[in-house]
């Protein structure tokens, strides 16, 4: 825009370029009033000429031309505190240096210094001429001191604090004080530390009246000329005794940063004022965590031994195990991660618990790759010698006939990899029925494989999950169980196909060994967090419970997702259960079965089902992020029995084995007999039930007995159908395992759904009978819960106990025979070959630990297979359907399912910990097809609820809408009720779509964290690229 129509260059452009002579020439000919009008004109952003003289000199705006600024101020025609459309005053623009996208971070240090001096001069002049800081004395904004700290500008920070120290007490919208952003990465660390130190000294002097810091502050300010020596000469005049209740969080934050600097002279005044070093402050961390991270050993000792703290009554063992709130971890985790050995030693002596899991689901010492830390662990803890912990944690089970072939394959792997880093020790079973091959991969080989496969490992120095780099292994956390298993399987699959060997019966089984200590830790952690975990799904805050992640880390993501879904579903059952109890009590106390609350409760259940599913999608995305599955890809596992034909792929133009056209007809061929079988079983079952129940008068007790029989019969027919469905899978010739599972899920769930609810549909819609529907629905719910608990917990437990009894008896007899020496010598060879840990070298050949290891392998083999998650999900989604569709007929259904599920979670986790074989961990990003099934049954439930109200609850519906009188026939009311329910059904389904749009599938914090990780990963790649490019240039030169 142009201030003057007769000029080509306007005043704003001249101000940007610092053309003082041109500005003077243009303004000299103007009268005073014309001058004021010209200077007040602004551009599109609402900035006048004064705003445009503050930007960094190499940019198009905010040039920092001191003389031009002074000239405009001398004109006395501008409001110093006026703001642009973004609310920024001239003083704020000086401190910000312009917006981040305009600021050039590549400018040399000397230029930064010159810019800081220009900024200081301009800001000082503005403040002296009357610019106000009062507008910024409020929270939820970045005030000028925030920006001065962000850029590490000490002189500007001193200037601002001189004019108004209250700025240091204000937080921005991210709850950050100015000091919290003073050590931002990417700036000069020395300048930033000077700013932090100055702010702490200023805080202690101005708000705490610390004598030493008052003297120190005067010393720091002696070289500055603020133009008012009287105020600075007696700093105590401005000091005010701080109200600790109001400024508690401020003082704790400043204590945190004083601990980061490691300056005892700055820390002790806070301790004297009773600021606790153990209270959470910056991002949920305390001063002990800060000092530990920086390696300030003397400061850590001071916190636990000093006499200023109010925490004398709290045992030091409890204090030393305090965890950070954001990214939970103890001081011991931090010390181990940063390899501060002296602090680790000190914390262990204080009673630090090394078994606590951090936010990465690792115990303190398990997260470290340092050999010295591992040696320190052994020295401090005197842990028992453990072959599994030393790396022998995967077992192949082969037949005696295939022993030579398997050994040859394993020897081939040994020859390919680094010498001695891959170990496979053969051991005979105690009854000589099979051969065990105990696999171990040492760390150096793990690093090689992880680097080659680009495994995604957490980089704790960058705070992101990124491809592993063996050259910078010290920057990455130690491998989890999932990574260990994937590394072993990668080495094995490179040489021979395990699936093919299993298919050909050359191998009988392969599985990871259980770690008894870790299993106990997981179960104890579950008992501590059980009720918090059940309350968590109803909270709007980020999940802080670590049990699901610990289950995932040990049992794999599929097991982790299953337990998360089960606990989430159980918690959400409280919402229909509590009003259901109240409604049931009201009905039975008043004996009013036609109450109008029943239809309302039924429609509310349909809405509950929708909200549950939407919040489950949010929980699923949160769980995927916490399980680190957002960086993993689900692998398609091929089925070895697949028979296909060679085809040229249309996309890749590569030869691949694909389905033949005949295979597509196999789906129809197998579906027809299965459908026929389903019709016969369901029809026969219902006819038999109808015949039996008609034999006597339908009393309550007789109906309950018949319903129990029907419930057991449904479970039996479900198992029969599942057996034939599995047979059909073999005939259908599927290529991938996940594809096979999806087809199997559709078949099994479809039949189970129809078989479970056909009688209930009949009694609610076709032949309405509210009394029988009430009895039958609650009876079936209880019977199915008992059968499920018996099948998946009680019967496997009994089987395992019997197997364990015979194993213990036979193994004890075996160890007394002459083969004892041979067997123990085999174990000794395993131990003596272990050069990675000095602990195992001195293992006694006749030690009890050796015997326990041999027995552990046998016990792991006889454990029960991992429960089929398809059967588990089928049952729990049938529960969901029962709650959604039939809770109105029996209000006790949600309560019964809730109580059984609480007990089921405990029993299933106990089963996994006690007698279930450890599964092979695989990458799973969600519960897969079950999400679609939940969506479908939600819509079905809405329709069924409306039909149930119409058919079986006409009296309640009439009370809700309006009762019938003698002048109106029943058909008129039935038609009215039907039309109103159709409208209600459409409203509920419309509400479903509305809820789906309103509730995002991903929590905001997950979105931000993933965007942050993507940004950091991109920055890391850019640094690697720049370093490689510079190295190549240097070689070329």
C-alpha positions, -999 to +999 in steps of 0.1 A: +000+000+000+011+036-005+010+063+021+014+089-007-001+088-041+027+107-058+055+084-045+066+050-058+082+039-025+060+041+006+069+049+041+065+013+053+091+000+028+115+027+037+111+018+074+118-019+066+150-010+047+162+015+073+163+044+048+163+071+074+173+099+050+144+091+026+120+090+056+132+124+068+128+139+033+093+126+029+081+137+064+099+171+065+074+187+041+043+175+060+024+195+086+021+181+121-014+167+115-005+152+082+026+136+098+005+120+125-019+106+100+009+092+078+026+074+107-007+059+120-015+042+087-010+004+088-008-025+064-029-056+061-015-071+094-023-039+113+013-029+117+023+007+114+057+021+105+071+017+140+063-020+139+084-025+108+117-014+122+122-043+146+129-074+126+163-090+121+185-070+097+186-097+069+149-101+068+123-081+049+108-067+081+117-061+118+151-049+106+162-036+140+173-001+127+179+017+160+182+052+144+149+048+125+131+037+156+145+066+176+135+090+148+099+078+149+098+080+187+111+116+186+082+125+164+059+117+194+030+107+171+029+070+178+013+049+206+041+027+219+016+002+233-005-002+201-008-037+188-012-053+154-040-077+145-022-105+162-020-085+194+017-079+193+031-046+204+063-031+191+082-043+222+069-079+217+081-079+181+115-068+192+117-098+216+103-123+192+126-114+163+097-121+140+078-154+137+097-187+137+092-194+100+109-160+092+138-164+115+171-177+100+188-202+124+218-205+102+232-171+109+266-171+125+272-165+162+287-131+157+257-119+138+234-133+166+254-112+191+250-081+170+213-088+167+209-093+204+227-059+211+204-042+186+173-058+202+185-047+237+191-011+226+157-009+209+138-026+238+156-004+263+146+027+244+110+016+241+108+009+279+124+042+287+099+060+264+069+045+282+063+010+267+043-010+292+047-046+304+016-046+324-005-061+296+017-093+297+012-099+335-012-128+329-011-165+323-017-185+291+004-162+268+041-160+259+052-128+275+084-109+263+105-127+289+095-161+274+110-150+241+141-136+257+147-169+275+139-189+244+166-171+224+191-171+253+193-133+253+207-125+288+208-087+285+173-085+273+161-108+301+179-086+326+163-055+312+128-070+313+132-083+348+145-049+360+113-032+348+089-060+360+101-091+378+066-104+379+071-116+343+090-146+356+060-159+375+036-161+345+029-193+326+021-197+289-007-219+275+015-250+279+020-242+316+056-232+310+074-205+330+100-184+311+127-204+327+112-237+314+120-228+278+154-212+284+173-245+277+156-253+244+177-274+220+194-257+191+206-226+209+240-217+224+240-238+257+264-215+275+242-184+269+211-204+279+227-215+311+236-179+320+200-169+314+188-197+337+212-188+364+203-152+363+166-160+365+172-182+396+194-156+413+167-129+405+140-151+419+159-159+451+169-123+456+136-106+447+111-131+461+129-150+488+151-123+502+182-145+500+211-123+512+237-141+491+217-139+459+210-101+465+247-095+465+252-119+435+224-101+416+240-067+422+273-081+409+256-095+377+239-061+371+269-039+377+279-036+340+244-027+329+232+009+326+194+011+332+195+048+337+182+047+373+210+039+397+189+046+428+166+017+424+194-007+417+216+005+445+191-008+472+176-039+458+160-048+491+135-020+486+117-041+459+120-075+478+088-089+491+084-121+512+069-147+490+035-163+498+045-200+495+009-212+490+005-190+459+040-195+445+046-231+454+048-243+418+070-214+408+095-222+435+096-259+427+103-252+390+131-229+399+145-255+423+143-280+394+164-258+371+188-250+399+193-287+402+199-290+365+227-265+368+241-284+398+249-252+418+245-260+455+246-222+463+214-219+443+198-251+456+203-246+493+182-214+496+152-232+482+157-261+506+159-236+535+125-223+524+111-258+527+107-264+489+109-302+486+133-317+462+109-347+459+078-327+449+069-329+411+075-297+391+086-294+355+068-320+334+061-341+365+098-344+374+114-334+406+148-319+416+162-354+423+154-365+388+171-334+374+203-338+394+204-375+386+200-369+349+229-343+349+251-366+370+253-342+400+263-368+426+269-344+455+235-327+449+217-361+449+233-369+482+224-335+496+187-341+488+185-373+507+208-363+536+200-326+541+181-314+572+159-288+556+132-310+541+098-317+556+100-353+543+120-366+573+091-388+583+088-403+549+112-433+545+140-427+520+131-460+503+098-445+493+113-412+482+140-428+461+114-448+442+092-417+432+085-417+395+081-389+371+046-382+360+052-377+323+071-407+309+072-425+343+106-436+355+125-436+388+158-418+395+175-452+392+162-456+357+176-422+348+210-429+364+213-462+346+202-447+313+228-419+316+254-444+329+261-425+361+276-454+380+283-436+414+247-424+415+234-459+407+255-473+435+242-446+459+205-451+450+207-489+454+221-485+488+192-462+497+168-489+487+159-481+451+137-508+437+154-521+405+123-541+395+100-512+389+090-507+352+095-474+335+074-460+307+093-482+282+082-513+302+117-521+313+133-526+347+162-502+355+191-524+347+174-542+318+173-509+298+210-505+297+235-517+271+265-508+292+287-537+303+299-518+333+263-512+344+256-549+341+287-557+362+276-531+387+242-547+389+257-581+397+280-566+423+253-546+440+224-571+438+242-604+440+215-619+418+212-656+414+228-671+383+202-675+356+206-691+322+174-675+308+185-640+319+219-646+303+203-652+269+192-688+265+155-680+261+143-697+229+137-734+223+133-756+192+117-790+198+127-816+173+122-853+168+151-878+173+148-887+136+154-852+124+182-844+149+210-845+123+192-823+098+183-796+124+218-796+138+232-791+103+209-761+097+219-746+130+256-751+123+251-734+090+238-703+109+269-704+132+292-704+102+274-675+085+274-651+115+302-637+137+321-664+154+307-676+187+278-651+187+251-676+179+247-706+202+223-736+197+229-762+224+211-796+218+197-814+249+178-846+250+144-848+267+144-866+300+124-894+285+143-893+252+112-886+232+125-855+216+155-831+213+156-795+226+178-769+209+184-740+233+191-708+212+211-678+223+221-647+204+247-624+219+245-586+218+269-580+190+250-603+167+217-588+178+230-553+168+240-566+134+206-582+127+187-552+141+208-528+120+203-549+088+166-554+093+161-517+103+143-526+134+125-497+151+141-492+185+136-464+210+164-438+208+164-423+243+188-394+234+164-382+207+132-394+224+119-411+193+115-446+178+137-449+148+157-476+128+185-491+149+220-480+141+247-504+153+273-476+152+253-456+177+240-485+198+247-467+230+219-442+221+193-469+220+175-487+248+181-524+252+161-548+231+127-559+244+114-595+243+097-588+210+129-577+194+148-606+208+123-631+194+123-613+160+161-614+158+162-651+166+134-659+141+152-638+115+183-658+119+164-691+118+143-683+088+173-672+068+186-708+069+155-729+071+117-724+070+104-732+105+068-733+093+077-759+066+097-779+092+067-778+115+044-788+087+066-818+078+069-828+115+107-823+115+101-798+144+074-805+169+073-770+184+092-738+190+086-712+217+103-686+240+110-697+275+092-681+305+111-658+328+096-666+362+109-634+379+094-612+352+061-630+353+058-623+390+066-587+385+038-584+359+013-600+382+023-579+412+020-548+391-014-559+379-026-563+415-013-529+424-029-512+394-060-533+390-086-508+401-068-478+386-068-497+353-106-504+356-112-467+363-090-454+336-113-458+305-138-434+321-111-408+325-104-381+299-067-380+307-038-400+293-034-435+306-008-438+333-012-475+340+018-496+328+003-531+332-011-534+296+023-523+282+040-548+304+017-576+292+024-566+256+061-565+262+061-600+276+033-618+258+031-598+225+008-571+212-021-595+204-023-605+240-019-569+251-047-557+229-070-585+242-065-575+278-069-538+270-102-545+253-114-568+281-106-542+308-121-514+287-153-533+280-156-543+317-152-507+329-178-494+304-203-520+318-206-498+349-226-473+328-255-496+320-251-517+352-257-489+377-290-475+362-299-511+355-297-520+392-317-489+401-344-497+375-346-533+386-349-523+423-376-498+414-396-524+393-395-551+419-402-528+449-431-511+432-442-542+413-448-519+383-435-539+353-450-515+329-429-485+340-421-459+314-384-460+323-379-494+305-382-480+269-360-450+278-334-474+293-335-495+261-329-466+238-302-453+260-284-487+257-283-482+219-266-448+224-242-464+250-232-490+224-223-463+199-203-441+224-185-473+237-174-481+202-162-446+194-142-444+227-128-478+220-114-466+187-097-438+206-084-462+232-072-485+205-052-458+188-038-447+222-028-484+229-013-488+195+010-458+202+019-470+237+027-504+224+050-489+197+029-505+170+025-473+151+060-479+137+054-516+130+039-533+100+017-564+103+035-591+084+015-615+061+024-650+073+023-675+045+006-709+049+029-737+039+001-759+027-010-733+002-012-747-034-012-720-061-001-713-096+026-691-111+013-658-123+029-626-135+017-598-112+000-569-130+017-543-108+052-556-102+055-578-133+072-604-111+064-641-110+044-649-079+024-678-066-013-668-065-047-684-064-060-702-093-095-695-106-108-728-093-099-718-057-125-691-058-153-717-062-140-735-031-154-708-009-189-715-022-184-752-020-175-751+017-200-724+026-231-743+014-225-774+036-217-752+066-249-732+061-268-764+058-251-777+090-259-745+108-296-746+098-299-783+109-282-777+143-301-745+152-335-758+140-330-791+158-319-774+190-349-751+190-373-778+183-359-799+211-361-770+235-397-763+225-406-799+230-390-802+264-404-769+277-439-779+266-438-812+286-448-793+318-465-761+329-441-732+325-431-724+361-402-702+369-380-731+381-388-753+351-380-724+327-347-718+344-337-755+341-347-756+304-327-724+298-297-739+315-299-769+292-303-747+262-273-726+272-251-757+275-265-771+242-256-738+225-220-740+237-217-776+225-232-769+190-208-739+188-179-762+193-192-787+167-196-760+141-161-745+149-146-779+143-162-782+108-153-746+101-116-754+107-118-783+084-133-761+057-103-738+061-079-765+050-100-772+019-103-736+009-065-733+004-057-699+019-024-683+011-019-661+042-027-667+079-044-634+086-067-640+056-076-674+069-083-660+104-106-633+090-127-659+070-128-682+100-139-653+123-168-645+099-180-681+099-176-687+136-191-654+148-220-656+124-231-690+136-224-682+172-245-650+170-275-667+154-273-698+175-270-678+208-299-653+201-324-671+178-345-681+208-343-647+223-353-631+190-382-654+188-395-645+222-389-608+218-402-602+182-421-632+167-439-646+198-434-620+225-432-633+261-415-608+284-414-632+314-397-660+295-374-635+278-364-621+312-356-655+327-339-669+296-317-639+289-302-637+325-299-675+327-280-678+294-257-650+305-248-667+337-245-702+321-222-690+293-200-671+318-196-702+339-189-724+308-163-699+295-145-697+329-145-735+331-132-740+296-104-714+295-093-714+332-104-743+353-100-772+329-066-760+316-054-755+352-064-791+361-047-805+330-016-786+338-016-797+374-018-833+362+009-829+337+031-812+363+026-839+388+037-867+364+066-846+351+079-839+387+076-876+396+093-889+365+119-862+364+129-868+400+133-905+393+153-897+362+177-875+380+185-904+404+195-927+375+229-931+358+222-905+331+224-877+357+261-869+350+256-869+313+227-845+315+243-821+339+275-821+318+254-809+289+241-780+309+276-772+321+288-770+285+261-744+279+272-724+309+309-726+301+304-714+265+288-682+278+315-656+276+292-626+278+287-627+315+313-638+340+286-651+363+279-682+343+315-693+338+318-706+373+286-727+373+290-759+392+282-790+371+261-804+399+245-772+409+208-769+417+205-741+391+215-764+364+189-789+374+163-762+375+171-750+340+166-785+326+134-788+344+123-754+333+126-764+297+104-795+303+079-774+323+076-749+295+069-776+270+040-791+289+023-758+295-011-753+279-013-736+245-022-699+244-060-695+245-075-689+211-082-652+209-109-658+183-129-678+208-122-652+235-133-623+214-163-642+201-175-647+237-170-612+249-186-596+218-216-619+224-217-604+259-217-570+243-247-580+221-265-594+251-261-561+270-270-540+240-301-560+229-316-576+259-307-556+290-342-540+289-358-574+294-335-582+323-317-554+340-294-578+359-275-587+326-250-558+327-244-564+365-239-602+360-215-597+331-196-570+349-190-592+380-180-622+359-156-601+337-139-586+368-132-621+379-124-633+344-096-607+339-079-620+371-083-656+362-071-652+326-041-632+337-033-658+363-036-685+337-012-666+314+013-662+342+010-697+357+003-724+331+000-709+296+029-714+272+045-681+262+034-671+227+056-658+200+052-620+198+039-607+165+031-571+154-006-562+157-018-527+153-054-533+164-080-560+171-086-562+134-118-575+120-135-574+154-138-536+151-161-541+121-181-567+139-186-543+169-199-517+145-223-541+128-237-555+160-242-520+173-266-512+144-283-546+148-287-539+185-305-506+177-330-523+154-336-552+178-341-529+208-368-510+189-385-542+178-383-556+213-399-525+228-427-527+202-435-564+206-426-573+242-430-540+260-463-525+247-475-516+282-443-497+290-444-480+256-481-469+261-472-454+295-443-435+280-463-421+250-498-422+264-522-449+276-551-462+256-587-454+264-619-472+258-626-453+226-594-463+208-587-499+196-554-517+201-545-517+164-545-479+164-521-477+194-500-505+178-497-485+146-489-453+165-463-470+186-447-487+156-444-454+137-429-437+167-404-464+172-394-462+135-388-425+141-369-433+173-348-459+155-339-434+128-330-408+154-307-432+172-290-443+140-286-406+130-272-399+165-247-427+159-234-410+127-233-377+146-213-392+175-189-408+150-182-374+135-179-355+168-156-380+187-122-382+169-107-417+165-074-405+179-068-385+211-052-351+206-021-360+227-015-390+205-017-370+173+007-344+187+031-370+200+032-388+166+037-355+148+065-346+172+082-380+166+079-376+128+094-341+131+123-353+153+129-382+130+130-360+100+154-336+118+177-366+127+177-378+090+186-343+079+215-342+103+227-376+091+224-365+055+243-332+062+271-351+080+274-376+052+274-349+026+301-329+044+323-360+049+320-368+012+330-332+003+360-334+026+371-367+010+368-351-024+389-321-013 
